[in-house]
Amino acid sequence: IVFIVEALVLAAEKGLKVPLVYNCGGYEKVETLKLLEGIIDIYMPDFKYWDEKIALKLSKVPRYPQVARAALKEMHRQVGDLELDDEFIARRGLIVRHLVLPGGLAGTKYILSWIAKELSPNTYVNIMDQYYPCGDAWKYPPLDRRITKEEYEEALLAAKEAGLKRLDERVERRLLWLTF
């Protein structure tokens, strides 16, 4: 990280003017994020799981929910809610991505409620529907199937009930489903 920060500072001094985006899985140390304060314009983390046991089983990461919550709070503290310019281009802020998993494994309702209460109801959230089972997923029902239309609609409803005001509308407009 230190070398990346040094390179970004040099690039900015030489005229780099684009917003700098930090795209990550949400499993970031707060100490690392503090090194990026004032350098990163847009944080784009995932918030994958609410339940620690599920996170450990599926991604082999200890304490994922606790680490991710602390990281997202720090990111939001640094850059706040997403700001768009007159041409609707993101300039600064936080964009949280969440992939809905089959059978409610991700804890979507809890994640969305936490975002609204602990970060801001104006947090920009991309609720993703593109889970696709691959590899050994067939061994771990319900991960052996895609999400249903109903599961996705429940996620959107949970976001609205939580009070989130800025959902990625491109996803809401494309509720066309192919089910096999």
DODORO-493775 format. One record per atom (N, C-alpha, C, O): atom name; x, y, z. Coordinates in Angstrom, 3 decimals. Example, Ala and Ser with C-alpha at 12.3 -4.5 7.8 and 13.67 -1.06 7.14 Angstrom:
BEGIN
REC atom        u        v        w
REC    N   13.190   -5.690    7.800
REC   CA   12.300   -4.500    7.800
REC    C   13.200   -3.300    7.800
REC    O   14.236   -3.319    8.465
REC    N   12.850   -2.250    7.080
REC   CA   13.670   -1.060    7.140
REC    C   12.900    0.030    7.870
REC    O   13.409    1.138    8.039
This chain:
BEGIN
REC atom        u        v        w
REC    N    0.832   -1.199    0.000
REC   CA    0.000    0.000    0.000
REC    C    0.869    1.253    0.000
REC    O    0.562    2.213   -0.706
REC    N    1.918    1.259    0.757
REC   CA    2.769    2.449    0.863
REC    C    3.294    2.859   -0.513
REC    O    3.308    4.045   -0.843
REC    N    3.726    1.887   -1.315
REC   CA    4.256    2.204   -2.643
REC    C    3.164    2.716   -3.579
REC    O    3.409    3.586   -4.413
REC    N    1.968    2.174   -3.435
REC   CA    0.846    2.645   -4.247
REC    C    0.516    4.085   -3.886
REC    O    0.303    4.916   -4.769
REC    N    0.474    4.382   -2.606
REC   CA    0.192    5.747   -2.149
REC    C    1.241    6.710   -2.693
REC    O    0.897    7.780   -3.195
REC    N    2.506    6.343   -2.598
REC   CA    3.578    7.205   -3.116
REC    C    3.412    7.438   -4.616
REC    O    3.597    8.560   -5.088
REC    N    3.069    6.400   -5.365
REC   CA    2.878    6.534   -6.810
REC    C    1.690    7.433   -7.129
REC    O    1.752    8.231   -8.065
REC    N    0.613    7.313   -6.364
REC   CA   -0.564    8.148   -6.596
REC    C   -0.289    9.612   -6.293
REC    O   -0.756   10.495   -7.012
REC    N    0.454    9.871   -5.249
REC   CA    0.823   11.253   -4.921
REC    C    1.642   11.849   -6.060
REC    O    1.395   12.982   -6.472
REC    N    2.602   11.108   -6.565
REC   CA    3.417   11.586   -7.694
REC    C    2.559   11.817   -8.934
REC    O    2.729   12.819   -9.630
REC    N    1.642   10.898   -9.211
REC   CA    0.772   11.045  -10.378
REC    C   -0.106   12.287  -10.250
REC    O   -0.305   13.006  -11.229
REC    N   -0.626   12.544   -9.065
REC   CA   -1.455   13.732   -8.841
REC    C   -0.642   15.003   -9.030
REC    O   -1.132   15.979   -9.598
REC    N    0.594   14.992   -8.557
REC   CA    1.468   16.156   -8.734
REC    C    1.769   16.406  -10.209
REC    O    2.021   17.542  -10.611
REC    N    1.743   15.349  -11.008
REC   CA    2.028   15.467  -12.445
REC    C    0.767   15.747  -13.257
REC    O    0.834   15.838  -14.483
REC    N   -0.388   15.886  -12.589
REC   CA   -1.594   16.289  -13.297
REC    C   -2.709   15.267  -13.380
REC    O   -3.703   15.522  -14.060
REC    N   -2.596   14.131  -12.729
REC   CA   -3.672   13.143  -12.738
REC    C   -4.920   13.764  -12.118
REC    O   -4.878   14.241  -10.984
REC    N   -6.031   13.761  -12.857
REC   CA   -7.229   14.454  -12.390
REC    C   -8.462   13.556  -12.258
REC    O   -9.529   14.041  -11.881
REC    N   -8.344   12.284  -12.553
REC   CA   -9.510   11.404  -12.461
REC    C   -9.739   10.983  -11.011
REC    O   -8.791   10.892  -10.230
REC    N  -11.009   10.724  -10.648
REC   CA  -11.261   10.216   -9.298
REC    C  -10.592    8.850   -9.125
REC    O  -10.642    8.010  -10.024
REC    N   -9.979    8.638   -7.990
REC   CA   -9.322    7.362   -7.710
REC    C  -10.291    6.448   -6.971
REC    O  -10.840    6.808   -5.929
REC    N  -10.490    5.256   -7.532
REC   CA  -11.456    4.294   -7.000
REC    C  -10.721    3.128   -6.352
REC    O   -9.800    2.561   -6.941
REC    N  -11.129    2.776   -5.142
REC   CA  -10.580    1.626   -4.424
REC    C  -11.654    0.554   -4.412
REC    O  -12.614    0.637   -3.645
REC    N  -11.494   -0.455   -5.261
REC   CA  -12.446   -1.541   -5.429
REC    C  -11.961   -2.728   -4.600
REC    O  -10.860   -3.230   -4.827
REC    N  -12.767   -3.178   -3.649
REC   CA  -12.278   -4.232   -2.753
REC    C  -13.418   -5.124   -2.271
REC    O  -14.592   -4.851   -2.521
REC    N  -13.049   -6.181   -1.583
REC   CA  -14.012   -7.139   -1.064
REC    C  -14.598   -6.783    0.289
REC    O  -15.394   -7.542    0.840
REC    N  -14.210   -5.629    0.832
REC   CA  -14.746   -5.198    2.121
REC    C  -13.976   -5.710    3.319
REC    O  -14.205   -5.256    4.440
REC    N  -13.073   -6.640    3.107
REC   CA  -12.306   -7.243    4.200
REC    C  -10.983   -6.498    4.313
REC    O   -9.926   -7.031    3.976
REC    N  -11.054   -5.259    4.791
REC   CA   -9.900   -4.366    4.833
REC    C   -9.631   -3.932    6.267
REC    O  -10.560   -3.718    7.045
REC    N   -8.372   -3.807    6.603
REC   CA   -8.002   -3.297    7.923
REC    C   -8.204   -1.787    7.958
REC    O   -7.853   -1.085    7.010
REC    N   -8.764   -1.295    9.044
REC   CA   -8.967    0.142    9.209
REC    C   -7.630    0.871    9.125
REC    O   -7.558    1.963    8.561
REC    N   -6.576    0.286    9.676
REC   CA   -5.244    0.915    9.631
REC    C   -4.791    1.130    8.183
REC    O   -4.198    2.161    7.862
REC    N   -5.068    0.166    7.324
REC   CA   -4.718    0.289    5.905
REC    C   -5.525    1.404    5.257
REC    O   -4.984    2.214    4.505
REC    N   -6.813    1.444    5.548
REC   CA   -7.673    2.469    4.966
REC    C   -7.246    3.867    5.398
REC    O   -7.335    4.813    4.616
REC    N   -6.788    3.999    6.621
REC   CA   -6.341    5.315    7.096
REC    C   -5.136    5.812    6.302
REC    O   -4.948    7.020    6.159
REC    N   -4.320    4.896    5.786
REC   CA   -3.195    5.296    4.927
REC    C   -3.682    5.908    3.615
REC    O   -2.967    6.681    2.977
REC    N   -4.901    5.556    3.220
REC   CA   -5.455    6.023    1.948
REC    C   -6.288    7.297    2.085
REC    O   -6.755    7.844    1.086
REC    N   -6.473    7.767    3.314
REC   CA   -7.298    8.960    3.531
REC    C   -6.726   10.154    2.783
REC    O   -5.531   10.441    2.860
REC    N   -7.603   10.848    2.056
REC   CA   -7.189   12.012    1.284
REC    C   -6.651   11.660   -0.091
REC    O   -6.386   12.550   -0.900
REC    N   -6.488   10.383   -0.363
REC   CA   -5.971    9.941   -1.664
REC    C   -7.082    9.300   -2.489
REC    O   -7.240    9.603   -3.672
REC    N   -7.849    8.415   -1.862
REC   CA   -8.931    7.723   -2.554
REC    C  -10.163    8.620   -2.577
REC    O  -10.548    9.198   -1.561
REC    N  -10.774    8.727   -3.757
REC   CA  -11.987    9.534   -3.913
REC    C  -13.254    8.699   -3.746
REC    O  -14.233    9.145   -3.149
REC    N  -13.217    7.487   -4.281
REC   CA  -14.397    6.624   -4.268
REC    C  -14.000    5.248   -3.741
REC    O  -13.108    4.591   -4.278
REC    N  -14.672    4.835   -2.694
REC   CA  -14.505    3.470   -2.199
REC    C  -15.652    2.626   -2.756
REC    O  -16.805    3.055   -2.743
REC    N  -15.333    1.428   -3.244
REC   CA  -16.343    0.539   -3.813
REC    C  -16.170   -0.880   -3.243
REC    O  -15.706   -1.786   -3.936
REC    N  -16.551   -1.052   -1.972
REC   CA  -16.399   -2.367   -1.342
REC    C  -17.624   -3.259   -1.546
REC    O  -18.732   -2.785   -1.795
REC    N  -17.386   -4.554   -1.435
REC   CA  -18.475   -5.518   -1.305
REC    C  -18.812   -5.619    0.178
REC    O  -17.956   -5.398    1.035
REC    N  -20.047   -5.950    0.469
REC   CA  -20.419   -6.413    1.804
REC    C  -21.086   -7.757    1.543
REC    O  -22.249   -7.817    1.146
REC    N  -20.339   -8.835    1.771
REC   CA  -20.730  -10.162    1.307
REC    C  -21.624  -10.944    2.256
REC    O  -22.608  -11.549    1.830
REC    N  -21.288  -10.933    3.528
REC   CA  -21.993  -11.810    4.478
REC    C  -22.281  -11.087    5.785
REC    O  -21.487  -10.266    6.245
REC    N  -23.419  -11.401    6.370
REC   CA  -23.750  -10.885    7.687
REC    C  -23.313  -11.859    8.775
REC    O  -22.910  -11.438    9.860
REC    N  -23.390  -13.155    8.492
REC   CA  -23.115  -14.187    9.487
REC    C  -21.662  -14.659    9.414
REC    O  -21.172  -15.043    8.352
REC    N  -20.996  -14.622   10.547
REC   CA  -19.576  -14.986   10.611
REC    C  -19.328  -16.445   10.227
REC    O  -18.349  -16.744    9.543
REC    N  -20.201  -17.351   10.657
REC   CA  -20.020  -18.772   10.339
REC    C  -20.154  -19.031    8.841
REC    O  -19.402  -19.824    8.275
REC    N  -21.099  -18.371    8.210
REC   CA  -21.274  -18.536    6.764
REC    C  -20.073  -17.963    6.022
REC    O  -19.593  -18.569    5.064
REC    N  -19.587  -16.813    6.452
REC   CA  -18.403  -16.212    5.821
REC    C  -17.198  -17.135    5.930
REC    O  -16.436  -17.290    4.976
REC    N  -17.034  -17.734    7.077
REC   CA  -15.905  -18.640    7.289
REC    C  -16.040  -19.884    6.410
REC    O  -15.062  -20.347    5.824
REC    N  -17.251  -20.413    6.325
REC   CA  -17.485  -21.610    5.517
REC    C  -17.305  -21.332    4.023
REC    O  -16.667  -22.114    3.317
REC    N  -17.867  -20.222    3.542
REC   CA  -17.872  -19.965    2.103
REC    C  -16.617  -19.271    1.591
REC    O  -16.189  -19.524    0.465
REC    N  -16.027  -18.407    2.394
REC   CA  -14.858  -17.644    1.927
REC    C  -13.599  -17.869    2.753
REC    O  -12.539  -17.329    2.439
REC    N  -13.717  -18.657    3.797
REC   CA  -12.542  -18.986    4.626
REC    C  -11.890  -17.754    5.248
REC    O  -10.671  -17.705    5.413
REC    N  -12.708  -16.763    5.590
REC   CA  -12.165  -15.555    6.219
REC    C  -12.758  -15.395    7.622
REC    O  -13.978  -15.332    7.777
REC    N  -11.913  -15.332    8.625
REC   CA  -12.415  -15.147    9.987
REC    C  -12.909  -13.719   10.212
REC    O  -12.336  -12.752    9.710
REC    N  -13.976  -13.623   10.973
REC   CA  -14.510  -12.320   11.402
REC    C  -14.895  -11.405   10.230
REC    O  -14.837  -10.184   10.371
REC    N  -15.283  -11.961    9.091
REC   CA  -15.607  -11.111    7.936
REC    C  -16.631  -10.023    8.279
REC    O  -16.376   -8.855    7.985
REC    N  -17.779  -10.354    8.891
REC   CA  -18.765   -9.293    9.133
REC    C  -18.231   -8.147    9.985
REC    O  -18.487   -6.981    9.684
REC    N  -17.493   -8.468   11.042
REC   CA  -16.967   -7.434   11.928
REC    C  -15.922   -6.579   11.210
REC    O  -15.931   -5.354   11.322
REC    N  -15.034   -7.224   10.482
REC   CA  -13.991   -6.496    9.750
REC    C  -14.624   -5.621    8.674
REC    O  -14.247   -4.460    8.517
REC    N  -15.578   -6.168    7.936
REC   CA  -16.231   -5.401    6.868
REC    C  -17.001   -4.207    7.428
REC    O  -16.945   -3.118    6.856
REC    N  -17.714   -4.393    8.530
REC   CA  -18.467   -3.268    9.108
REC    C  -17.526   -2.147    9.539
REC    O  -17.800   -0.975    9.283
REC    N  -16.431   -2.495   10.183
REC   CA  -15.463   -1.466   10.600
REC    C  -14.857   -0.777    9.383
REC    O  -14.669    0.439    9.386
REC    N  -14.552   -1.545    8.348
REC   CA  -13.964   -0.972    7.133
REC    C  -14.941   -0.026    6.442
REC    O  -14.558    1.071    6.037
REC    N  -16.196   -0.440    6.306
REC   CA  -17.183    0.415    5.648
REC    C  -17.421    1.702    6.430
REC    O  -17.601    2.767    5.838
REC    N  -17.424    1.608    7.756
REC   CA  -17.571    2.827    8.565
REC    C  -16.409    3.782    8.320
REC    O  -16.612    4.990    8.201
REC    N  -15.202    3.253    8.245
REC   CA  -14.032    4.096    7.996
REC    C  -14.083    4.701    6.597
REC    O  -13.780    5.881    6.419
REC    N  -14.460    3.907    5.614
REC   CA  -14.572    4.427    4.247
REC    C  -15.590    5.562    4.194
REC    O  -15.337    6.607    3.595
REC    N  -16.739    5.347    4.825
REC   CA  -17.779    6.377    4.819
REC    C  -17.316    7.622    5.565
REC    O  -17.615    8.741    5.150
REC    N  -16.596    7.437    6.650
REC   CA  -16.067    8.591    7.388
REC    C  -15.166    9.432    6.490
REC    O  -15.205   10.661    6.538
REC    N  -14.364    8.773    5.681
REC   CA  -13.420    9.481    4.820
REC    C  -14.089   10.201    3.654
REC    O  -13.758   11.353    3.373
REC    N  -15.028    9.543    2.969
REC   CA  -15.540   10.114    1.714
REC    C  -17.033   10.416    1.718
REC    O  -17.516   11.100    0.816
REC    N  -17.773    9.928    2.703
REC   CA  -19.198   10.227    2.790
REC    C  -20.029    9.543    1.722
REC    O  -19.589    8.599    1.065
REC    N  -21.250   10.051    1.568
REC   CA  -22.159    9.511    0.559
REC    C  -21.677    9.894   -0.834
REC    O  -20.958   10.878   -1.008
REC    N  -22.080    9.108   -1.815
REC   CA  -21.640    9.321   -3.190
REC    C  -22.095   10.682   -3.714
REC    O  -23.262   11.053   -3.589
REC    N  -21.153   11.412   -4.299
REC   CA  -21.438   12.710   -4.915
REC    C  -21.260   12.586   -6.421
REC    O  -20.263   12.044   -6.899
REC    N  -22.249   13.101   -7.167
REC   CA  -22.196   13.101   -8.624
REC    C  -22.050   14.527   -9.120
REC    O  -22.555   15.461   -8.498
REC    N  -21.355   14.697  -10.248
REC   CA  -21.242   16.039  -10.814
REC    C  -22.445   16.323  -11.713
REC    O  -23.381   15.524  -11.764
REC    N  -22.426   17.457  -12.422
REC   CA  -23.550   17.861  -13.269
REC    C  -23.826   16.883  -14.403
REC    O  -24.926   16.865  -14.956
REC    N  -22.836   16.074  -14.750
REC   CA  -23.010   15.085  -15.818
REC    C  -23.279   13.691  -15.245
REC    O  -23.200   12.693  -15.961
REC    N  -23.595   13.631  -13.953
REC   CA  -23.898   12.391  -13.241
REC    C  -22.720   11.420  -13.215
REC    O  -22.902   10.203  -13.242
REC    N  -21.528   11.968  -13.162
REC   CA  -20.313   11.171  -13.022
REC    C  -19.915   11.194  -11.550
REC    O  -19.861   12.252  -10.923
REC    N  -19.638   10.012  -11.013
REC   CA  -19.238    9.912   -9.606
REC    C  -17.906   10.616   -9.397
REC    O  -16.955   10.393  -10.145
REC    N  -17.841   11.462   -8.382
REC   CA  -16.620   12.211   -8.072
REC    C  -16.020   11.836   -6.720
REC    O  -14.803   11.870   -6.536
REC    N  -16.895   11.477   -5.775
REC   CA  -16.406   11.182   -4.423
REC    C  -17.501   10.427   -3.680
REC    O  -18.689   10.658   -3.906
REC    N  -17.094    9.532   -2.800
REC   CA  -18.079    8.873   -1.954
REC    C  -17.939    7.368   -1.901
REC    O  -16.950    6.789   -2.351
REC    N  -18.958    6.758   -1.337
REC   CA  -18.982    5.326   -1.086
REC    C  -20.067    4.663   -1.927
REC    O  -21.203    5.136   -1.978
REC    N  -19.708    3.571   -2.582
REC   CA  -20.648    2.720   -3.313
REC    C  -20.493    1.325   -2.713
REC    O  -19.417    0.732   -2.791
REC    N  -21.556    0.803   -2.118
REC   CA  -21.492   -0.532   -1.522
REC    C  -22.179   -1.523   -2.457
REC    O  -23.306   -1.305   -2.901
REC    N  -21.470   -2.622   -2.747
REC   CA  -22.039   -3.686   -3.578
REC    C  -22.416   -4.863   -2.687
REC    O  -21.697   -5.215   -1.752
REC    N  -23.556   -5.460   -2.998
REC   CA  -23.982   -6.642   -2.244
REC    C  -24.567   -7.664   -3.209
REC    O  -25.503   -7.369   -3.953
REC    N  -24.003   -8.872   -3.187
REC   CA  -24.474   -9.972   -4.028
REC    C  -25.477  -10.810   -3.241
REC    O  -25.145  -11.392   -2.209
REC    N  -26.705  -10.862   -3.744
REC   CA  -27.733  -11.689   -3.126
REC    C  -27.387  -13.152   -3.406
REC    O  -27.122  -13.531   -4.547
REC    N  -27.393  -13.962   -2.355
REC   CA  -27.104  -15.391   -2.500
REC    C  -28.384  -16.203   -2.319
REC    O  -29.301  -15.760   -1.628
REC    N  -28.455  -17.381   -2.928
REC   CA  -29.645  -18.217   -2.785
REC    C  -29.891  -18.606   -1.325
REC    O  -28.957  -18.780   -0.543
REC    N  -31.160  -18.735   -0.989
REC   CA  -31.522  -19.185    0.348
REC    C  -31.212  -18.194    1.447
REC    O  -31.205  -18.561    2.622
REC    N  -30.956  -16.957    1.098
REC   CA  -30.675  -15.930    2.098
REC    C  -29.333  -16.075    2.790
REC    O  -29.134  -15.511    3.866
REC    N  -28.405  -16.822    2.195
REC   CA  -27.114  -17.088    2.844
REC    C  -26.301  -15.837    3.156
REC    O  -25.524  -15.829    4.111
REC    N  -26.469  -14.785    2.368
REC   CA  -25.668  -13.576    2.589
REC    C  -26.164  -12.740    3.770
REC    O  -25.423  -11.912    4.301
REC    N  -27.404  -12.953    4.177
REC   CA  -27.967  -12.110    5.239
REC    C  -28.321  -10.729    4.713
REC    O  -28.122   -9.725    5.398
REC    N  -28.839  -10.682    3.514
REC   CA  -29.112   -9.434    2.798
REC    C  -29.918   -8.437    3.621
REC    O  -29.553   -7.264    3.705
REC    N  -31.002   -8.891    4.224
REC   CA  -31.876   -7.999    5.003
REC    C  -31.095   -7.297    6.116
REC    O  -31.272   -6.100    6.341
REC    N  -30.239   -8.035    6.807
REC   CA  -29.465   -7.470    7.915
REC    C  -28.399   -6.497    7.407
REC    O  -28.163   -5.449    8.007
REC    N  -27.773   -6.853    6.314
REC   CA  -26.745   -5.983    5.728
REC    C  -27.351   -4.651    5.310
REC    O  -26.806   -3.593    5.624
REC    N  -28.472   -4.699    4.606
REC   CA  -29.094   -3.470    4.113
REC    C  -29.596   -2.602    5.264
REC    O  -29.477   -1.377    5.219
REC    N  -30.149   -3.228    6.280
REC   CA  -30.596   -2.483    7.459
REC    C  -29.409   -1.814    8.151
REC    O  -29.499   -0.652    8.548
REC    N  -28.313   -2.530    8.298
REC   CA  -27.115   -1.972    8.932
REC    C  -26.581   -0.781    8.134
REC    O  -26.214    0.240    8.716
REC    N  -26.536   -0.903    6.818
REC   CA  -26.043    0.197    5.982
REC    C  -26.884    1.450    6.219
REC    O  -26.342    2.537    6.418
REC    N  -28.207    1.296    6.198
REC   CA  -29.097    2.449    6.379
REC    C  -28.937    3.086    7.756
REC    O  -28.946    4.310    7.879
REC    N  -28.790    2.261    8.790
REC   CA  -28.724    2.784   10.160
REC    C  -27.339    3.260   10.568
REC    O  -27.204    4.292   11.224
REC    N  -26.315    2.518   10.186
REC   CA  -24.965    2.801   10.681
REC    C  -24.119    3.657    9.746
REC    O  -23.181    4.316   10.195
REC    N  -24.431    3.658    8.463
REC   CA  -23.703    4.529    7.530
REC    C  -24.589    5.716    7.192
REC    O  -24.395    6.818    7.706
REC    N  -25.568    5.479    6.316
REC   CA  -26.476    6.556    5.929
REC    C  -27.569    5.971    5.042
REC    O  -27.296    5.072    4.247
REC    N  -28.810    6.468    5.163
REC   CA  -29.847    6.021    4.233
REC    C  -29.569    6.501    2.806
REC    O  -30.199    6.036    1.857
REC    N  -28.625    7.432    2.663
REC   CA  -28.248    7.937    1.337
REC    C  -27.033    7.221    0.755
REC    O  -26.485    7.650   -0.260
REC    N  -26.612    6.128    1.397
REC   CA  -25.518    5.335    0.846
REC    C  -25.972    4.740   -0.482
REC    O  -27.071    4.193   -0.580
REC    N  -25.134    4.846   -1.488
REC   CA  -25.435    4.264   -2.797
REC    C  -25.147    2.770   -2.720
REC    O  -24.026    2.360   -2.421
REC    N  -26.171    1.959   -2.992
REC   CA  -26.041    0.509   -2.866
REC    C  -26.391   -0.166   -4.186
REC    O  -27.427    0.117   -4.788
REC    N  -25.520   -1.053   -4.621
REC   CA  -25.758   -1.866   -5.805
REC    C  -26.086   -3.273   -5.318
REC    O  -25.205   -4.005   -4.864
REC    N  -27.356   -3.642   -5.416
REC   CA  -27.792   -4.980   -5.021
REC    C  -27.689   -5.858   -6.263
REC    O  -28.432   -5.685   -7.229
REC    N  -26.759   -6.796   -6.216
REC   CA  -26.435   -7.580   -7.415
REC    C  -27.178   -8.920   -7.423
REC    O  -27.345   -9.573   -6.392
REC    N  -27.609   -9.296   -8.609
REC   CA  -28.401  -10.511   -8.785
REC    C  -27.687  -11.591   -9.595
REC    O  -28.301  -12.599   -9.948
REC    N  -26.422  -11.401   -9.891
REC   CA  -25.765  -12.264  -10.868
REC    C  -25.067  -13.497  -10.304
REC    O  -24.200  -14.066  -10.967
REC    N  -25.427  -13.917   -9.098
REC   CA  -24.800  -15.132   -8.574
REC    C  -25.019  -16.276   -9.557
REC    O  -26.131  -16.500  -10.036
REC    N  -23.940  -16.994   -9.846
REC   CA  -24.007  -18.142  -10.743
REC    C  -23.210  -19.283  -10.121
REC    O  -22.024  -19.123   -9.835
REC    N  -23.849  -20.433   -9.909
REC   CA  -23.132  -21.548   -9.286
REC    C  -22.077  -22.135  -10.220
REC    O  -22.347  -22.397  -11.392
REC    N  -20.895  -22.333   -9.697
REC   CA  -19.837  -22.950  -10.492
REC    C  -18.920  -23.738   -9.563
REC    O  -19.079  -23.703   -8.343
REC    N  -17.983  -24.431  -10.139
REC   CA  -17.058  -25.223   -9.335
REC    C  -17.792  -26.275   -8.523
REC    O  -18.589  -27.043   -9.061
REC    N  -17.522  -26.306   -7.243
REC   CA  -18.134  -27.292   -6.350
REC    C  -19.436  -26.810   -5.718
REC    O  -19.908  -27.411   -4.754
REC    N  -20.018  -25.748   -6.240
REC   CA  -21.246  -25.196   -5.648
REC    C  -22.362  -26.238   -5.587
REC    O  -23.198  -26.187   -4.684
REC    N  -22.390  -27.165   -6.514
REC   CA  -23.433  -28.192   -6.530
REC    C  -23.409  -29.050   -5.259
REC    O  -24.402  -29.699   -4.930
REC    N  -22.294  -29.054   -4.557
REC   CA  -22.165  -29.836   -3.318
REC    C  -22.795  -29.125   -2.116
REC    O  -22.989  -29.735   -1.064
REC    N  -23.110  -27.845   -2.274
REC   CA  -23.531  -27.029   -1.133
REC    C  -24.866  -26.328   -1.376
REC    O  -24.906  -25.106   -1.520
REC    N  -25.967  -27.100   -1.424
REC   CA  -27.257  -26.434   -1.574
REC    C  -27.441  -25.406   -0.461
REC    O  -27.007  -25.678    0.658
REC    N  -28.039  -24.273   -0.686
REC   CA  -28.693  -23.820   -1.909
REC    C  -27.757  -23.122   -2.906
REC    O  -28.228  -22.527   -3.875
REC    N  -26.447  -23.187   -2.681
REC   CA  -25.513  -22.534   -3.612
REC    C  -25.459  -23.224   -4.969
REC    O  -24.769  -22.757   -5.875
REC    N  -26.172  -24.321   -5.114
REC   CA  -26.173  -25.067   -6.368
REC    C  -27.161  -24.500   -7.389
REC    O  -27.365  -25.087   -8.452
REC    N  -27.765  -23.369   -7.069
REC   CA  -28.731  -22.755   -7.994
REC    C  -28.563  -21.245   -8.017
REC    O  -27.949  -20.661   -7.124
REC    N  -29.119  -20.623   -9.050
REC   CA  -29.149  -19.162   -9.106
REC    C  -30.218  -18.659   -8.144
REC    O  -31.033  -19.436   -7.649
REC    N  -30.209  -17.358   -7.884
REC   CA  -31.276  -16.811   -7.039
REC    C  -32.560  -16.743   -7.860
REC    O  -32.528  -16.695   -9.090
REC    N  -33.674  -16.741   -7.166
REC   CA  -34.967  -16.645   -7.836
REC    C  -35.366  -15.175   -7.972
REC    O  -34.794  -14.293   -7.332
REC    N  -36.345  -14.947   -8.808
REC   CA  -36.896  -13.600   -8.959
REC    C  -37.421  -13.114   -7.607
REC    O  -37.239  -11.952   -7.244
REC    N  -38.065  -14.004   -6.876
REC   CA  -38.635  -13.638   -5.574
REC    C  -37.540  -13.246   -4.582
REC    O  -37.709  -12.293   -3.821
REC    N  -36.427  -13.968   -4.585
REC   CA  -35.330  -13.636   -3.670
REC    C  -34.762  -12.254   -3.982
REC    O  -34.424  -11.492   -3.076
REC    N  -34.664  -11.943   -5.257
REC   CA  -34.147  -10.627   -5.627
REC    C  -35.143   -9.527   -5.256
REC    O  -34.754   -8.482   -4.734
REC    N  -36.411   -9.764   -5.526
REC   CA  -37.430   -8.772   -5.181
REC    C  -37.498   -8.564   -3.664
REC    O  -37.732   -7.446   -3.205
REC    N  -37.296   -9.635   -2.884
REC   CA  -37.244   -9.509   -1.424
REC    C  -36.076   -8.621   -0.994
REC    O  -36.196   -7.848   -0.044
REC    N  -34.963   -8.732   -1.686
REC   CA  -33.796   -7.896   -1.369
REC    C  -34.102   -6.427   -1.644
REC    O  -33.761   -5.560   -0.840
REC    N  -34.741   -6.147   -2.771
REC   CA  -35.103   -4.761   -3.090
REC    C  -36.094   -4.207   -2.070
REC    O  -35.980   -3.058   -1.643
REC    N  -37.057   -5.025   -1.686
REC   CA  -38.037   -4.610   -0.679
REC    C  -37.352   -4.363    0.665
REC    O  -37.677   -3.400    1.359
REC    N  -36.417   -5.221    1.029
REC   CA  -35.682   -5.045    2.290
REC    C  -34.911   -3.731    2.286
REC    O  -34.837   -3.050    3.308
REC    N  -34.339   -3.374    1.143
REC   CA  -33.600   -2.108    1.037
REC    C  -34.538   -0.929    1.238
REC    O  -34.209    0.022    1.947
REC    N  -35.689   -0.994    0.619
REC   CA  -36.651    0.099    0.749
REC    C  -37.206    0.175    2.168
REC    O  -37.368    1.267    2.713
REC    N  -37.497   -0.974    2.767
REC   CA  -37.997   -0.992    4.147
REC    C  -36.947   -0.483    5.131
REC    O  -37.289    0.102    6.159
REC    N  -35.684   -0.703    4.820
REC   CA  -34.602   -0.214    5.686
REC    C  -34.437    1.297    5.567
REC    O  -33.794    1.927    6.406
REC    N  -35.024    1.873    4.514
REC   CA  -34.924    3.316    4.319
REC    C  -33.821    3.743    3.373
REC    O  -33.521    4.933    3.269
REC    N  -33.212    2.789    2.680
REC   CA  -32.171    3.156    1.707
REC    C  -32.816    3.878    0.529
REC    O  -33.817    3.418   -0.020
REC    N  -32.238    5.003    0.152
REC   CA  -32.833    5.865   -0.867
REC    C  -32.106    5.841   -2.202
REC    O  -32.630    6.331   -3.203
REC    N  -30.896    5.272   -2.226
REC   CA  -30.099    5.348   -3.455
REC    C  -29.655    3.952   -3.885
REC    O  -28.520    3.535   -3.651
REC    N  -30.585    3.248   -4.520
REC   CA  -30.262    1.939   -5.063
REC    C  -29.879    2.106   -6.521
REC    O  -30.320    3.041   -7.190
REC    N  -29.061    1.198   -7.001
REC   CA  -28.668    1.226   -8.406
REC    C  -29.908    0.910   -9.236
REC    O  -30.333   -0.243   -9.314
REC    N  -30.485    1.933   -9.852
REC   CA  -31.742    1.780  -10.576
REC    C  -31.608    0.955  -11.843
REC    O  -32.605    0.423  -12.332
REC    N  -30.416    0.835  -12.384
REC   CA  -30.245    0.013  -13.586
REC    C  -30.671   -1.413  -13.298
REC    O  -31.237   -2.081  -14.163
REC    N  -30.405   -1.881  -12.098
REC   CA  -30.759   -3.246  -11.737
REC    C  -32.270   -3.364  -11.577
REC    O  -32.861   -4.337  -12.044
REC    N  -32.899   -2.399  -10.932
REC   CA  -34.344   -2.456  -10.732
REC    C  -35.095   -2.468  -12.059
REC    O  -36.142   -3.106  -12.166
REC    N  -34.579   -1.775  -13.070
REC   CA  -35.264   -1.687  -14.353
REC    C  -35.142   -2.959  -15.176
REC    O  -35.893   -3.131  -16.135
REC    N  -34.236   -3.843  -14.841
REC   CA  -34.038   -5.011  -15.689
REC    C  -34.526   -6.299  -15.033
REC    O  -33.856   -7.330  -15.093
REC    N  -35.658   -6.231  -14.428
REC   CA  -36.193   -7.418  -13.767
REC    C  -36.754   -8.416  -14.784
REC    O  -37.909   -8.831  -14.694
REC    N  -35.933   -8.783  -15.733
REC   CA  -36.289   -9.821  -16.694
REC    C  -35.529  -11.064  -16.278
REC    O  -34.308  -11.038  -16.130
REC    N  -36.231  -12.112  -16.098
REC   CA  -35.603  -13.313  -15.553
REC    C  -35.774  -14.501  -16.479
REC    O  -36.829  -14.696  -17.082
REC    N  -34.734  -15.275  -16.578
REC   CA  -34.798  -16.572  -17.241
REC    C  -34.622  -17.616  -16.151
REC    O  -33.584  -17.658  -15.490
REC    N  -35.613  -18.443  -15.963
REC   CA  -35.481  -19.486  -14.953
REC    C  -35.494  -20.838  -15.640
REC    O  -36.262  -21.082  -16.571
REC    N  -34.652  -21.678  -15.172
REC   CA  -34.526  -23.011  -15.772
REC    C  -34.972  -24.066  -14.791
REC    O  -34.941  -25.255  -15.108
